[in-house]
Amino acid sequence: MKSIKRCQGLMSLVLILFIIGMVALVVKIYRESSFYMMNSDDLSLGKVYDRNGDVLFDGSGKTEFEDNYLIDVGNLIGDDNGQMTNTLVSRNIKRLNNYSFNSGLVSSGGKASIHTTLDHEANRKVYDAFYGQDGCAVAYNYKTGEILICTSLPSIDVTKGYENIEELRSGTLMSKNMYRTVPGSTQKVSTVIAALEIMGADTLFSKSFSCSGTYENKGGNNIDCHNIYGHGEQNIQQAVENSCNPFFAQLVEDEDFPLKKIKSIYKEMGYTINDDNCGYFDIDGIKCDKASTTLNDPYEFKTQWGCIGQGDTLVSPIQLMMWQSAIANETGKMTMPYLISYTTDVNGKENYSVETEFSDRIFSSNTASTTKQILLTNGENNYSSLISGYTIGVKSGTAQVNEGRNENSLLVGFVEDKDFPIAFCILLEDKNNTSVKTESIAKVMLDSLSETYS
């Protein structure tokens, strides 16, 4: 009798362990089934849409459109062939999987989808405004964070395939908006912010420095101005409008502007200081480079040049744009950008939607308000006829690259309009070999968005 009871107990234990094992197996299959389907030959992907319902990716990458119809978003949206890894499709491919454990594989009629914030029509007009010149442009709603424009040249029409990768021009398979570049004098906005944070508006505006075309700094090196005749005596507003390098070099040397505090403010803004590993932040899974610079000695050429926008300073266009939101909103907090508005599952049911998010405060609201007024005054005095029809705050920059052999042109800014809150950054490469101007691209950008968005 005892042996029978022991056998019954053992059988019960085996049965319980079997049931537990089967439950664990079912749970494992349920959790990992999508993974295996994503890596199978039967993979079926859904579509990516712009904000107006235009198809930007049809699940196969072979949407039947006329040639180059999607070239303006090719290196941002990407495809699933594995050649472009830092793209919307690549980073969010699970969201497009037309498979679920309950529904199985839905190869025809599956409704998994990503609905983006992009305006394809406006995006294409901005792309065309470069007239084939390399560069990039990004714009978003600085109240909500919706990225409306994000184009980069050169690009590729992924619907036509691209097997000759080794023959493509450098930068074709990446959205340059996400990667660090020399910011030129757009960096002076960060230096103005640091100065306002450290010494306050009254002290900063009370300072004036002279520019004769070149300035021999306290380290014995020359900081040249783009105006070989100089700008004479000027204050911070005039120096921003004139983009005067000697003024900013002398500002960095000023005893009221200690380098230790400059580093602290820069770090609050998101810069990596004196470190080769800059790191990144992400937008819907897409990796974006963090800003970086080298600051060692306020009298050193490289440090001063870094605060002016050369030296080792590197910033992505999208981060330059994000700083503009903290200024335009007068909060000192960045509006965090996003590309995905909402997604649907294989059955068409909405399973993800976004909420507007803001960064921690990176500088004070007083600093934001004062910087905003400086940029608005610059816009009114120097860009009102070039980008007509809008009240804009703006700062331009010229960046020397390739050891000074080429110059890029940058423009960052925002529109002061509660009904049209757009912040932007434009990068035009090799500016001396084209008649295209960043301000003409900005005009096309704002006109295109105002037609479809405001």
C-alpha positions as CSV (number, residue, x, y, z in Angstrom):
1,M,0.0,0.0,0.0
2,K,2.8,2.4,0.9
3,S,4.6,1.7,-2.4
4,I,1.4,2.4,-4.3
5,K,1.0,5.7,-2.5
6,R,4.6,6.6,-3.3
7,C,4.0,5.8,-6.9
8,Q,0.9,7.9,-7.0
9,G,2.8,10.8,-5.4
10,L,5.6,10.4,-7.9
11,M,3.2,10.3,-10.8
12,S,1.4,13.4,-9.4
13,L,4.8,15.2,-9.1
14,V,5.7,14.3,-12.7
15,L,2.3,15.4,-14.0
16,I,2.7,18.8,-12.2
17,L,6.2,19.3,-13.5
18,F,4.9,18.3,-17.0
19,I,2.1,20.9,-16.8
20,I,4.5,23.6,-15.5
21,G,6.9,22.8,-18.3
22,M,4.1,23.0,-20.9
23,V,2.9,26.3,-19.5
24,A,6.5,27.6,-19.6
25,L,6.8,26.4,-23.2
26,V,3.6,28.1,-24.3
27,V,4.6,31.3,-22.6
28,K,8.0,31.1,-24.3
29,I,6.5,30.5,-27.7
30,Y,4.0,33.3,-27.2
31,R,6.7,35.8,-26.2
32,E,9.3,34.7,-28.9
33,S,7.0,33.8,-31.8
34,S,7.3,37.3,-33.2
35,F,11.1,37.1,-33.0
36,Y,11.2,33.9,-35.0
37,M,8.8,35.2,-37.6
38,M,10.9,38.4,-37.9
39,N,13.8,36.2,-38.9
40,S,12.0,33.8,-41.2
41,D,11.5,33.7,-44.9
42,D,7.8,34.3,-44.4
43,L,8.3,37.7,-42.9
44,S,5.5,40.1,-43.7
45,L,5.8,43.8,-42.8
46,G,3.2,46.6,-42.7
47,K,3.4,50.1,-44.0
48,V,4.8,53.4,-42.9
49,Y,2.8,56.6,-43.6
50,D,3.3,60.3,-43.4
51,R,1.0,62.6,-41.4
52,N,-1.3,62.9,-44.4
53,G,-1.6,59.2,-45.3
54,D,1.1,59.1,-48.0
55,V,2.9,55.7,-48.0
56,L,6.6,56.0,-47.2
57,F,7.3,52.3,-47.0
58,D,4.9,49.5,-48.2
59,G,6.3,46.5,-46.4
60,S,8.5,45.3,-49.2
61,G,10.4,48.4,-50.0
62,K,9.2,48.1,-53.6
63,T,6.2,50.5,-53.6
64,E,5.2,51.3,-57.2
65,F,5.9,55.0,-57.5
66,E,7.6,57.0,-60.1
67,D,11.4,57.1,-59.9
68,N,12.7,59.1,-56.9
69,Y,9.3,59.7,-55.4
70,L,10.5,58.8,-52.0
71,I,14.1,60.0,-52.3
72,D,13.6,62.8,-49.9
73,V,13.0,60.3,-47.0
74,G,15.0,57.3,-48.3
75,N,17.9,57.4,-45.8
76,L,15.5,58.3,-42.9
77,I,12.8,55.7,-43.4
78,G,15.1,53.0,-44.9
79,D,14.0,49.4,-45.5
80,D,14.4,45.9,-44.2
81,N,17.4,44.7,-46.2
82,G,19.9,45.4,-43.4
83,Q,22.1,47.9,-45.3
84,M,20.8,50.9,-43.4
85,T,20.6,50.1,-39.7
86,N,19.9,53.6,-38.2
87,T,16.6,54.2,-39.9
88,L,13.0,54.3,-38.8
89,V,12.1,50.9,-40.4
90,S,15.3,49.2,-39.1
91,R,14.9,50.5,-35.5
92,N,11.1,49.8,-35.4
93,I,10.7,46.7,-37.5
94,K,8.9,44.8,-34.8
95,R,6.2,47.4,-34.9
96,L,5.6,46.5,-38.6
97,N,5.5,42.7,-38.1
98,N,2.2,41.4,-39.6
99,Y,2.2,38.4,-37.2
100,S,0.7,37.8,-33.8
101,F,0.4,34.6,-31.7
102,N,-3.4,34.8,-31.8
103,S,-3.8,35.8,-35.5
104,G,-0.8,34.0,-37.0
105,L,0.9,35.3,-40.1
106,V,-1.2,37.8,-42.1
107,S,0.7,38.1,-45.4
108,S,-2.2,39.8,-47.2
109,G,-4.3,42.5,-45.5
110,G,-2.2,42.7,-42.4
111,K,-2.7,46.2,-40.8
112,A,0.5,46.6,-38.8
113,S,1.6,50.2,-39.5
114,I,3.6,53.2,-38.3
115,H,2.1,56.6,-38.8
116,T,4.8,59.3,-38.7
117,T,4.7,63.0,-38.1
118,L,6.5,63.8,-41.4
119,D,5.0,65.9,-44.1
120,H,6.1,64.2,-47.3
121,E,5.0,66.9,-49.7
122,A,6.8,69.6,-47.7
123,N,9.8,67.4,-47.2
124,R,10.2,66.9,-50.9
125,K,10.0,70.6,-51.6
126,V,12.8,71.2,-49.1
127,Y,14.8,68.4,-50.6
128,D,14.4,70.0,-54.1
129,A,15.4,73.4,-52.7
130,F,19.0,72.0,-52.2
131,Y,19.2,71.6,-56.0
132,G,21.3,68.5,-55.6
133,Q,23.8,70.1,-53.2
134,D,24.8,68.0,-50.2
135,G,23.4,68.8,-46.8
136,C,20.4,68.3,-44.6
137,A,17.4,70.0,-43.0
138,V,15.2,69.3,-40.1
139,A,12.2,71.1,-38.6
140,Y,9.7,70.4,-35.9
141,N,6.8,71.8,-33.9
142,Y,8.6,73.2,-30.8
143,K,5.4,73.0,-28.8
144,T,4.6,69.3,-29.5
145,G,7.8,67.7,-30.7
146,E,6.5,66.5,-34.0
147,I,9.3,66.2,-36.6
148,L,7.8,67.6,-39.9
149,I,10.9,67.9,-42.1
150,C,13.9,65.5,-42.0
151,T,15.7,65.3,-45.3
152,S,19.4,64.6,-46.1
153,L,21.4,64.7,-49.3
154,P,22.7,62.7,-51.0
155,S,19.9,60.1,-50.6
156,I,18.5,57.1,-52.4
157,D,15.2,55.8,-53.7
158,V,15.0,52.5,-51.7
159,T,12.0,51.4,-53.8
160,K,14.4,50.9,-56.8
161,G,17.0,48.9,-54.8
162,Y,20.7,49.8,-54.4
163,E,23.1,46.9,-55.0
164,N,26.0,49.1,-55.9
165,I,26.7,50.4,-52.4
166,E,30.4,50.8,-52.9
167,E,29.6,53.3,-55.7
168,L,27.3,55.5,-53.7
169,R,28.4,59.0,-52.6
170,S,29.5,59.3,-49.1
171,G,26.6,59.9,-46.7
172,T,23.9,58.4,-49.0
173,L,22.7,55.8,-46.6
174,M,22.5,58.0,-43.5
175,S,20.4,60.9,-42.4
176,K,23.0,63.6,-41.6
177,N,20.6,65.3,-39.2
178,M,21.4,62.7,-36.6
179,Y,25.2,62.9,-36.8
180,R,27.7,65.4,-35.5
181,T,29.1,68.1,-37.7
182,V,31.1,71.3,-37.2
183,P,28.5,73.9,-36.1
184,G,30.4,77.1,-37.0
185,S,29.0,80.2,-35.5
186,T,25.7,78.6,-34.6
187,Q,27.8,77.5,-31.6
188,K,27.8,81.1,-30.4
189,V,24.2,80.6,-29.3
190,S,25.5,78.1,-26.7
191,T,28.2,80.5,-25.6
192,V,25.6,83.3,-25.2
193,I,23.5,81.0,-23.1
194,A,26.5,80.1,-20.9
195,A,27.4,83.8,-20.5
196,L,23.8,84.7,-19.5
197,E,23.7,81.8,-17.0
198,I,27.0,82.8,-15.4
199,M,27.1,86.6,-15.4
200,G,23.5,87.6,-16.0
201,A,22.0,89.8,-18.7
202,D,23.0,93.2,-17.2
203,T,26.6,92.3,-16.9
204,L,26.8,90.7,-20.3
205,F,25.2,93.6,-22.0
206,S,27.5,96.0,-20.2
207,K,30.6,94.5,-21.8
208,S,32.0,95.6,-25.1
209,F,35.1,94.4,-27.0
210,S,36.8,95.8,-30.0
211,C,37.4,94.0,-33.3
212,S,40.0,95.2,-35.8
213,G,39.7,92.2,-38.1
214,T,42.0,90.0,-35.9
215,Y,42.6,89.5,-32.3
216,E,45.8,88.2,-30.7
217,N,44.6,86.3,-27.7
218,K,46.4,86.0,-24.3
219,G,48.0,82.7,-25.5
220,G,49.7,84.6,-28.4
221,N,47.5,83.2,-31.2
222,N,45.4,85.1,-33.7
223,I,41.6,84.8,-33.8
224,D,40.5,86.1,-37.2
225,C,37.2,87.7,-38.0
226,H,35.4,87.0,-41.3
227,N,35.4,90.8,-41.8
228,I,39.1,91.7,-42.4
229,Y,38.4,95.3,-41.6
230,G,36.8,94.5,-38.3
231,H,33.6,95.6,-36.6
232,G,35.0,98.1,-34.1
233,E,33.6,98.4,-30.6
234,Q,30.5,96.2,-30.1
235,N,28.3,94.7,-27.5
236,I,26.8,91.2,-27.3
237,Q,23.8,92.0,-29.6
238,Q,26.1,93.5,-32.3
239,A,28.6,90.6,-31.9
240,V,25.9,88.0,-32.5
241,E,24.5,89.9,-35.5
242,N,28.0,90.4,-36.9
243,S,29.1,86.9,-35.9
244,C,32.3,88.4,-34.6
245,N,35.0,85.9,-33.6
246,P,37.3,88.4,-31.8
247,F,34.5,89.5,-29.6
248,F,33.8,86.0,-28.5
249,A,37.4,85.2,-28.0
250,Q,37.7,88.1,-25.6
251,L,34.5,87.1,-23.9
252,V,35.9,83.6,-23.2
253,E,39.0,85.3,-21.6
254,D,36.9,87.6,-19.4
255,E,37.3,87.1,-15.7
256,D,33.5,87.2,-15.2
257,F,33.2,84.1,-17.5
258,P,35.3,81.3,-15.8
259,L,35.9,78.3,-17.9
260,K,34.9,75.9,-15.1
261,K,31.4,77.4,-15.2
262,I,31.3,77.3,-19.0
263,K,31.9,73.6,-18.9
264,S,29.2,73.1,-16.4
265,I,26.6,75.0,-18.5
266,Y,27.7,73.1,-21.6
267,K,27.3,69.8,-19.8
268,E,23.8,70.8,-18.7
269,M,23.0,71.5,-22.4
270,G,24.1,68.0,-23.3
271,Y,27.7,68.4,-24.4
272,T,30.4,65.9,-23.7
273,I,33.5,67.8,-22.6
274,N,37.0,66.6,-23.2
275,D,35.9,63.0,-23.9
276,D,36.2,61.0,-27.1
277,N,33.1,58.9,-26.2
278,C,30.4,61.4,-27.0
279,G,27.5,59.0,-26.6
280,Y,24.0,59.4,-28.2
281,F,20.3,59.9,-27.5
282,D,17.6,58.3,-29.4
283,I,14.5,59.4,-31.3
284,D,12.1,56.5,-31.7
285,G,15.1,54.1,-31.6
286,I,17.2,56.1,-34.1
287,K,20.5,57.0,-32.5
288,C,21.5,60.6,-32.6
289,D,25.0,61.8,-31.7
290,K,25.4,64.0,-28.6
291,A,27.4,67.3,-28.9
292,S,31.0,67.3,-27.9
293,T,33.9,69.8,-27.5
294,T,37.3,70.3,-26.0
295,L,37.7,73.1,-23.4
296,N,41.0,73.2,-21.5
297,D,42.3,76.7,-21.0
298,P,40.4,80.0,-21.6
299,Y,43.6,81.5,-23.2
300,E,44.2,78.6,-25.5
301,F,43.3,78.9,-29.2
302,K,41.5,75.5,-29.3
303,T,39.2,76.4,-26.4
304,Q,38.3,79.8,-27.7
305,W,37.8,78.4,-31.2
306,G,35.6,75.6,-29.7
307,C,33.3,78.2,-28.1
308,I,33.1,80.0,-31.4
309,G,32.2,76.8,-33.3
310,Q,35.4,75.3,-34.7
311,G,38.2,73.5,-32.9
312,D,36.9,70.1,-31.7
313,T,33.3,71.2,-31.3
314,L,30.8,68.9,-33.1
315,V,26.9,69.1,-32.8
316,S,24.2,67.3,-34.8
317,P,21.7,69.5,-36.6
318,I,18.8,67.9,-34.7
319,Q,20.4,68.9,-31.4
320,L,21.0,72.4,-32.6
321,M,17.2,72.5,-33.4
322,M,16.3,71.1,-30.0
323,W,18.1,73.9,-28.2
324,Q,16.0,76.4,-30.3
325,S,12.9,74.9,-28.7
326,A,14.2,75.7,-25.2
327,I,14.7,79.2,-26.3
328,A,11.5,79.7,-28.3
329,N,9.3,78.3,-25.5
330,E,11.2,80.5,-23.0
331,T,11.3,77.6,-20.5
332,G,14.9,76.4,-20.8
333,K,13.5,73.0,-21.4
334,M,13.8,71.2,-24.8
335,T,10.8,69.8,-26.4
336,M,11.7,66.2,-27.2
337,P,11.3,65.4,-30.9
338,Y,9.6,62.3,-32.2
339,L,8.8,60.7,-35.6
340,I,6.2,58.1,-34.7
341,S,2.8,59.6,-34.0
342,Y,1.0,56.2,-33.5
343,T,1.2,52.6,-34.5
344,T,-1.3,49.8,-35.2
345,D,-1.1,46.1,-34.8
346,V,-1.8,43.3,-37.3
347,N,-5.5,43.8,-36.8
348,G,-5.4,47.6,-37.2
349,K,-5.9,48.3,-33.6
350,E,-3.9,51.3,-32.3
351,N,-1.3,50.0,-29.8
352,Y,1.0,52.9,-29.3
353,S,0.6,56.7,-29.3
354,V,2.9,59.5,-28.3
355,E,2.7,62.1,-25.6
356,T,4.7,65.3,-25.7
357,E,7.7,65.2,-23.4
358,F,10.3,67.8,-22.3
359,S,13.8,67.6,-21.1
360,D,15.0,68.7,-17.7
361,R,15.7,72.4,-17.5
362,I,19.0,73.0,-19.2
363,F,19.1,76.7,-18.6
364,S,16.9,79.3,-16.8
365,S,13.8,80.8,-18.3
366,N,15.4,84.3,-17.9
367,T,18.3,83.1,-20.1
368,A,15.9,81.6,-22.6
369,S,13.9,84.9,-22.8
370,T,17.0,87.0,-23.3
371,T,18.6,84.7,-25.9
372,K,15.2,84.7,-27.7
373,Q,15.2,88.4,-27.9
374,I,18.8,88.5,-29.2
375,L,17.9,86.0,-32.0
376,L,14.6,87.8,-32.8
377,T,16.5,91.1,-33.2
378,N,19.0,89.4,-35.4
379,G,16.2,88.0,-37.5
380,E,14.4,91.4,-37.8
381,N,17.6,93.3,-38.7
382,N,19.2,90.8,-41.1
383,Y,16.7,88.2,-42.3
384,S,13.3,89.8,-42.6
385,S,13.7,90.3,-46.4
386,L,15.4,87.0,-47.0
387,I,12.9,84.9,-45.1
388,S,9.9,87.2,-45.6
389,G,6.5,86.7,-44.1
390,Y,7.6,85.3,-40.7
391,T,8.9,86.7,-37.4
392,I,11.9,84.6,-36.8
393,G,14.8,84.3,-34.4
394,V,17.9,83.1,-36.2
395,K,21.6,82.5,-36.1
396,S,23.8,81.6,-39.1
397,G,27.2,79.9,-39.1
398,T,30.1,79.1,-41.4
399,A,32.0,76.0,-40.6
400,Q,35.4,75.1,-41.9
401,V,35.8,71.4,-42.7
402,N,38.3,69.1,-44.3
403,E,41.2,71.0,-42.7
404,G,39.8,74.3,-44.0
405,R,39.5,73.2,-47.6
406,N,35.7,73.5,-47.6
407,E,33.1,75.6,-45.8
408,N,29.7,74.6,-44.8
409,S,26.8,77.0,-44.1
410,L,24.4,76.5,-41.2
411,L,21.2,78.2,-40.1
412,V,19.3,77.6,-36.9
413,G,16.2,79.4,-35.7
414,F,12.5,79.4,-34.8
415,V,9.3,81.1,-35.9
416,E,7.7,83.4,-33.3
417,D,4.1,82.4,-33.9
418,K,1.8,80.5,-31.5
419,D,-0.1,79.1,-34.4
420,F,3.0,78.1,-36.4
421,P,5.7,77.1,-33.8
422,I,8.5,75.8,-36.0
423,A,12.1,75.4,-35.0
424,F,14.7,74.3,-37.6
425,C,18.3,73.7,-38.5
426,I,19.7,73.7,-42.1
427,L,23.1,72.5,-43.1
428,L,24.4,73.3,-46.6
429,E,27.7,71.7,-47.5
430,D,30.5,73.2,-49.6
431,K,28.7,76.5,-49.7
432,N,31.3,78.2,-52.0
433,N,30.5,75.8,-54.8
434,T,26.8,76.5,-55.1
435,S,24.5,79.5,-55.5
436,V,22.0,77.9,-53.0
437,K,21.7,79.7,-49.7
438,T,20.5,78.4,-46.3
439,E,18.0,81.2,-46.0
440,S,16.4,80.3,-49.4
441,I,16.0,76.7,-48.2
442,A,14.5,78.1,-44.9
443,K,12.0,80.2,-46.9
444,V,10.9,77.1,-48.9
445,M,10.6,75.1,-45.7
446,L,8.4,77.6,-43.9
447,D,6.3,78.3,-47.0
448,S,5.7,74.6,-47.6
449,L,4.8,73.9,-44.0
450,S,2.5,76.9,-43.7
451,E,0.5,75.6,-46.7
452,T,-0.2,72.2,-45.2
453,Y,0.3,72.5,-41.5
454,S,-0.7,75.9,-40.0
